[in-house]
């Protein structure tokens, strides 16, 4: 680098800290508002990350996390040799793919249909009805599902579904003990509980569409379907893309609250997912294998990051802005 270019860069290098200090002085109150959230994130999100090294160590309680000996990829070899882990991984991916295909598309469809309701009172009633399940905990909601799908017993007539089947002269079914039905139940109950709340982003995007576009299309003779297909959907496509990317980030994770409150020993072959597997081997009486649970969590989050980056690249190639 020449002396002239160094001389030109020196004032800029000195000017940057001064600009930063001036900026901080000007907007100090905004940064003070963000400071509690930043401290919380550092303490509770980044602070515990030192425990990731457990995935590569043989944990000894008397030595602590830092003092425990390194074992390399031993725990990962143990995971991939465990057929229960492989089955839980398979169940997790299958359920989440179903959620992406049916749950995500239903959320978009529901938002579009709610937007097409022109009677204000009816629209408010529908929105309230579909939002309500989201505010129930999975403990309560799973209890309602179990009551609704309960099989008849000698002292009980069973749930509403089996009562309808019996009234129609059909054979009753113990839904929650049928492994082949469990994934479907998980997907449907997840949609019922979260679909209403998930539409908020799409309805907000639809509300931001310029009404003049609809008025111009109506003057040109377009019907509601034409306006939906050529105006509404293209305008909310960026929001749909962002939500799709965020949904893909959950591809290797699972809703522990939902599965734990719905599954039982009869449906472990199709209902046991990675979150319940990790819970069992760490805190659920499975020998407290913290190294294995840490290794599994680290692997799944790394795979989720790769899936998000790949999906973001794919979305950008479709000429839609991603999340980064």
Residue pairs with C-beta under 8 A, 6 or more apart in sequence:
24 31
50 65
51 65
51 294
52 294
52 298
53 65
53 66
54 65
54 68
54 290
54 291
54 294
54 295
55 75
55 76
55 291
55 294
55 295
55 298
55 299
56 70
56 71
56 72
56 73
56 75
56 295
57 65
57 68
57 69
57 70
57 71
57 291
58 68
58 69
58 70
58 71
58 74
58 291
59 65
59 68
59 290
59 291
60 67
60 68
60 69
63 69
75 291
75 292
75 294
75 295
76 295
76 299
78 292
79 85
79 292
79 295
79 296
79 299
80 86
84 272
84 277
85 274
85 277
85 296
87 269
87 272
88 272
88 273
88 274
88 276
88 277
89 252
89 274
91 183
91 270
91 271
91 272
91 273
92 252
92 253
92 254
92 273
92 274
92 275
93 251
93 252
94 183
95 183
95 186
95 187
95 254
95 273
96 250
96 251
96 252
96 253
96 254
97 251
98 183
98 187
99 187
99 190
99 191
99 247
99 250
100 244
100 247
100 248
100 251
102 187
102 191
103 187
103 190
103 191
103 194
103 195
104 243
104 244
104 247
106 191
106 195
107 195
107 198
107 199
107 202
107 243
108 202
108 236
108 240
110 130
110 195
110 196
110 199
111 199
111 202
111 203
111 206
111 236
112 202
112 206
112 228
112 232
112 233
114 123
114 126
114 127
114 130
114 199
114 203
115 203
115 206
115 232
116 224
116 228
117 123
117 126
127 196
129 196
130 195
130 196
130 199
131 196
131 197
132 196
133 141
133 192
133 193
133 194
133 196
134 193
134 194
134 196
134 197
136 144
136 193
137 257
138 193
138 255
138 257
138 258
138 261
139 257
139 261
141 189
141 193
142 189
142 258
142 261
142 262
143 261
145 185
145 189
145 262
146 159
146 176
146 262
147 159
148 159
148 160
148 161
149 159
149 161
149 162
149 175
149 176
149 185
150 156
150 158
150 159
150 162
151 158
151 159
151 162
151 172
151 173
151 174
151 175
151 176
151 177
152 158
152 162
152 166
152 172
157 163
157 166
158 166
158 172
161 173
161 175
162 172
162 173
165 171
165 172
165 173
166 172
173 181
175 181
175 185
176 182
176 185
176 262
176 264
176 266
176 267
177 264
177 266
177 267
178 266
178 267
179 266
179 267
179 268
179 269
179 270
179 271
180 270
182 262
182 263
182 267
182 270
182 271
183 270
183 271
185 262
186 258
186 259
186 262
186 271
189 258
189 262
190 255
190 258
193 258
198 243
201 239
201 243
202 236
202 239
202 240
202 243
204 239
205 235
205 236
205 238
205 239
206 232
206 235
206 236
208 235
209 231
209 232
209 235
209 236
213 231
213 235
214 227
214 231
217 226
217 227
217 230
217 231
218 227
222 230
237 320
238 320
238 321
241 315
241 318
241 320
241 321
241 322
242 322
242 323
244 311
244 315
245 308
245 311
245 312
245 315
245 322
245 323
246 308
246 323
248 307
248 308
248 311
249 304
249 305
249 307
249 308
250 304
251 303
251 304
251 307
252 274
252 300
252 301
252 303
252 304
252 307
253 274
253 275
253 300
253 304
254 273
254 274
254 275
254 276
255 275
256 275
256 276
256 279
259 271
259 273
259 275
259 276
260 275
260 276
260 279
262 271
263 271
263 272
263 276
264 271
274 296
274 300
277 296
278 293
278 296
278 297
280 286
281 287
281 288
281 289
281 292
281 293
282 288
282 289
282 290
282 292
282 293
308 323
311 322
312 322
312 323
312 324
313 322
315 321
315 322
316 322
